[in-house]
Amino acid sequence: MMEWKDNSEHLLTENVERLLPFANTPVSSLVDDKGKPLLVFPLSFQECEDCIGKQHLFDIAPKGKSYVVKTGNLAGFIGLNDMYITIRSRFGTENGDDYFLHYMLKKVLSVNLFNLKHTATDEQVFDFLLHLFPYFLNKALVQGLYKEYQRNEYNDCNLRGTIDISRHIRCNMPFNGRVAYRTREFSYDNHVTQLIRHTVEYIRTKRLGEMVLHTNVDTQENVSQIVSATSTYQRQDRLQVIKSNLRPVVHPYYTQYVPLQKLCLKILSHERLRYGQDKDEIYGILFDVSWLWEEYLNTLLTPLGFKHPDNRQNAGGVWLGYSLIENKKRNAFLRYPDFYDKERSIILDAKYKSQIDYVADVNQVITYLYRMKGRIGMFVQPTPDENEPKSYSLRGYGEDGDARLIEYPFQIPASVSSFEDFERKIRLSETALKEQIEILHP
């Protein structure tokens, strides 16, 4: 059993050879849709251009007569045969409690029961998949109930499609007043909604099922919508429904159904996350903590009026320039600020890493300030220390001092006695951030 922290270096004196096959390797090569028993959230559930697949699980480099392992923004559990590795957030307590990671999972995904103190057994990971279902279901249903064209056959007196002559002769001769015909019409009862319905019914049979499906009012209402839309549901059709969903949803509007579809397939297939019979197979579940940090800040900032562009879904981006082709403007250089509020004239950048890059990060935020005529550029970083914000006046932007760049330290409680104590103290940090933003309002 080894315990590491994210974005940290750890001395490695044993088991180096067993870890080398998975070191210095992009996560995307360890995760795929062909049954590899390693889940990385959110990479395993959605496709994006700027995803976490390029970063490494961990890196190993020689140092003198031993080795050093360096971790990145991933935290969770991985196992290799009988060897277990726990990667906690760097804000975990000395006794192994990772309240910060727990809290972000609760705020972002409404996951509150996944015990991060144990190893990643099959049952634990499967329970976590069940708890993810409401999150993805509710995000998908925001885009409306999925509908698509269906080919249906009828034989009645209400002709409203193309007559099926051969079937009409076979069924209605001598003439009995009915007409056999085919239609192509929109239907909410289709292979995608059927997959979701089968997942709902499967979850109902599990230990945590009813609790998962009654997480909140939105989940209950969305489950009811799915049940109402799938009147042709039959338990014995499950295998055929799974097969019909092996190809992901391709639709320019229903984009949030892709991760939901993937999750439903994983739940119904009950993919085993640990294969003891396979030698040197890595398994477990990991979280992109930088993604969680950004989405956690989103729960605080969106109610204040901030916009949150999503580079993973290509939504809400800002064009930095354009080119002229045949006297027509063509947009160029699409970028995605983490958060911005035009009324407050603030560009806010979520930075989970411990150190800001004073070249790349600063250049990026200043670019957004100039493009969007912002007055305040703000980095928000988690830190265990109680520090004051650092403020820099920017030259060359109107008059000196007209615009500022701020490093804001968001304090993560360190000395806590329980998760409830952690929640109480981090709410003070949340209030302090909101107050700081209001102070900056012109």
Secondary structure, 3 states (H helix, E strand, C coil): CEEEECCCEEEECCCHHHHHHHCCCEHHHCCCCCCCCEEEECCCCCCCCCCHHHCECEEEEEECCEEEEEECCEEEEEEECCEEEEEECCCCCCCCCCHHHHHHHHHHHCCCCCCCCCCCCHHHHHHHHHHHHHHHHHHHHCCCCCCEEEEEEEEECCCCCEECHHHHHHHHCCCCCCEEEEEEEEECCCHHHHHHHHHHHHHHCCCCHHHHHCCCHHHHHHHHHHHHHCCCCCHHHHHHHHHHCCCCCCCCCCCCHHHHHHHHHHHHHCCCCCCCCCCCCEEEEEEEHHHHHHHHHHHHHHHHCCECCECCCCECCEEEEEEEECCEEEEEEEECCCEEECCCCEEEEECCCCCCCCCHHHHHHHHHHHHHCCCEEEEEEEECCCCCCEEEECCCCCCCCCCEEEEEEEECCCCCCCHHHHHHHHHHHHHHHHHHHHHHCC
